[in-house]
Amino acid sequence: MTAGAPPSAVRPWRRTGGARTLVRDRWIHLRAEAWENAAGAGLDPWYILDWPDWVHVLALTADDRAVMVRQWRPGLGAASLELPGGAVDPGDADPVAAGRRELREETGYDAAEYRELPALSPDPAHMNNRLRFLLALGAERVADPSPDPTEEIAVELHPVAELLDGLSRGAVANAAHAGGILLGLRAAGRIAF
């Protein structure tokens, strides 16, 4: 990598105070902490969100279509085109098992082959979880979707070429999902960068 300073030039911060829990429920743990950067500047409060890891799946059918979902997102205030996925549950054996479960629940699709892609951070400044991506090849519908009672999901199949064109127009609003789509299409040999 050529951009930015080499990792050795980045000095670590030091936590100067304990964590204060602000919100804790079944979904998140929001805490405030006191930190000091390497130059000695204090940062208090610094907010950290503890989330479970998430997994999202780029599932491609034999006829080169991506299995996508559309659902309402209150933060965006609109319906959002996204990759199927969700939280990695504590009992999940691995990200592939979690992703396969989420793909089947949300879309009714399963795939012949799953590949793990690089795990990314959705917001390294404030969130401590990892966003895991999977590429699923040979996806086909094997059952009816069975989403959670709180999920209202529309399943959509998008030709890969149209999905790529849509990315350049903001059709996928979730930046992490756009990144996962690009990583998956690269792993599938559909694009190069």
RATAZI-V118194 format. One record per pair of residues at least 4 apart in sequence whose C-alpha atoms are under 6 Angstrom apart, sorted by sequence separation. I is the first residue (numbers start at 1). J is the second residue. D is the distance in Angstrom with one decimal. If there is no record, write none. Layout:
i=I j=J d=D
i=I j=J d=D
//
This chain:
i=24 j=28 d=5.8
i=36 j=40 d=5.6
i=37 j=41 d=5.5
i=60 j=64 d=5.9
i=61 j=65 d=5.3
i=73 j=77 d=5.9
i=95 j=99 d=5.9
i=96 j=100 d=6.0
i=99 j=103 d=6.0
i=102 j=106 d=5.9
i=103 j=107 d=5.7
i=104 j=108 d=4.3
i=123 j=127 d=5.3
i=147 j=151 d=5.9
i=167 j=171 d=5.5
i=180 j=184 d=6.0
i=186 j=190 d=5.8
i=24 j=29 d=4.3
i=36 j=41 d=5.4
i=60 j=65 d=5.5
i=73 j=78 d=5.8
i=104 j=109 d=5.0
i=158 j=163 d=6.0
i=166 j=171 d=4.9
i=167 j=172 d=5.9
i=185 j=190 d=5.1
i=186 j=191 d=4.9
i=23 j=29 d=5.6
i=36 j=42 d=4.4
i=60 j=66 d=4.6
i=72 j=78 d=5.7
i=73 j=79 d=5.8
i=92 j=98 d=5.8
i=104 j=110 d=5.9
i=185 j=191 d=5.9
i=186 j=192 d=5.7
i=23 j=30 d=5.0
i=35 j=42 d=5.9
i=36 j=43 d=5.8
i=59 j=66 d=5.6
i=72 j=79 d=4.1
i=22 j=30 d=5.5
i=35 j=43 d=5.1
i=59 j=67 d=5.4
i=71 j=79 d=5.1
i=22 j=31 d=5.3
i=34 j=43 d=5.9
i=71 j=80 d=5.5
i=121 j=130 d=4.9
i=21 j=31 d=4.3
i=34 j=44 d=4.5
i=70 j=80 d=5.3
i=88 j=98 d=5.7
i=120 j=130 d=5.7
i=121 j=131 d=5.7
i=20 j=31 d=5.3
i=34 j=45 d=5.5
i=70 j=81 d=4.4
i=120 j=131 d=5.1
i=20 j=32 d=5.1
i=33 j=45 d=5.5
i=69 j=81 d=5.8
i=119 j=131 d=5.5
i=19 j=32 d=5.6
i=32 j=45 d=5.4
i=33 j=46 d=5.1
i=69 j=82 d=5.3
i=119 j=132 d=4.5
i=19 j=33 d=4.7
i=32 j=46 d=5.4
i=68 j=82 d=5.8
i=32 j=47 d=4.6
i=68 j=83 d=5.2
i=69 j=84 d=5.9
i=31 j=47 d=5.8
i=117 j=133 d=5.3
i=17 j=34 d=4.9
i=31 j=48 d=5.4
i=85 j=102 d=5.1
i=117 j=134 d=5.5
i=16 j=34 d=5.4
i=30 j=48 d=5.9
i=116 j=134 d=4.7
i=15 j=34 d=5.9
i=16 j=35 d=5.2
i=30 j=49 d=4.7
i=84 j=103 d=5.7
i=115 j=134 d=5.5
i=15 j=35 d=4.3
i=29 j=49 d=5.8
i=115 j=135 d=5.1
i=14 j=35 d=5.6
i=29 j=50 d=5.0
i=114 j=135 d=5.6
i=14 j=36 d=5.3
i=28 j=50 d=5.8
i=114 j=136 d=4.5
i=13 j=36 d=5.7
i=28 j=51 d=5.4
i=113 j=136 d=5.6
i=13 j=37 d=4.4
i=113 j=137 d=5.2
i=13 j=38 d=5.4
i=111 j=136 d=5.7
i=57 j=83 d=5.9
i=111 j=137 d=5.8
i=112 j=138 d=5.4
i=11 j=38 d=5.8
i=56 j=83 d=5.9
i=57 j=84 d=5.7
i=111 j=138 d=5.2
i=56 j=84 d=5.7
i=111 j=139 d=4.0
i=56 j=85 d=4.2
i=110 j=139 d=5.4
i=55 j=85 d=5.5
i=110 j=140 d=5.8
i=55 j=86 d=5.6
i=109 j=140 d=5.3
i=54 j=86 d=5.4
i=109 j=141 d=4.1
i=54 j=87 d=4.3
i=108 j=141 d=5.5
i=109 j=142 d=5.5
i=53 j=87 d=5.9
i=54 j=88 d=5.4
i=108 j=142 d=5.9
i=53 j=88 d=5.5
i=108 j=143 d=4.7
i=108 j=144 d=4.8
i=108 j=145 d=4.2
i=107 j=145 d=4.8
i=106 j=145 d=5.3
i=105 j=145 d=5.2
i=105 j=146 d=4.7
i=106 j=147 d=5.0
i=105 j=147 d=5.2
i=55 j=99 d=5.7
i=107 j=155 d=5.9
i=135 j=184 d=5.4
i=53 j=129 d=5.0
i=55 j=131 d=5.8
i=57 j=133 d=5.8
i=59 j=135 d=6.0
i=62 j=138 d=5.2
i=49 j=126 d=6.0
i=52 j=129 d=5.9
i=53 j=130 d=4.9
i=54 j=131 d=4.9
i=55 j=132 d=4.5
i=56 j=133 d=5.0
i=57 j=134 d=4.7
i=58 j=135 d=5.0
i=59 j=136 d=4.4
i=60 j=137 d=5.2
i=61 j=138 d=5.0
i=48 j=126 d=4.6
i=49 j=127 d=4.8
i=50 j=128 d=5.7
i=51 j=129 d=5.6
i=53 j=131 d=5.9
i=54 j=132 d=6.0
i=55 j=133 d=5.6
i=57 j=135 d=5.9
i=61 j=139 d=4.5
i=48 j=127 d=5.7
i=60 j=139 d=5.5
i=59 j=139 d=5.8
i=71 j=153 d=5.1
i=70 j=153 d=5.8
i=70 j=154 d=5.1
i=69 j=154 d=5.5
i=69 j=155 d=4.6
i=68 j=155 d=5.9
i=69 j=156 d=5.8
i=68 j=156 d=5.1
i=67 j=157 d=4.8
i=66 j=157 d=5.5
i=81 j=172 d=5.3
i=65 j=157 d=5.8
i=66 j=158 d=5.1
i=65 j=158 d=5.1
i=65 j=159 d=4.1
i=64 j=159 d=6.0
i=65 j=160 d=5.4
//
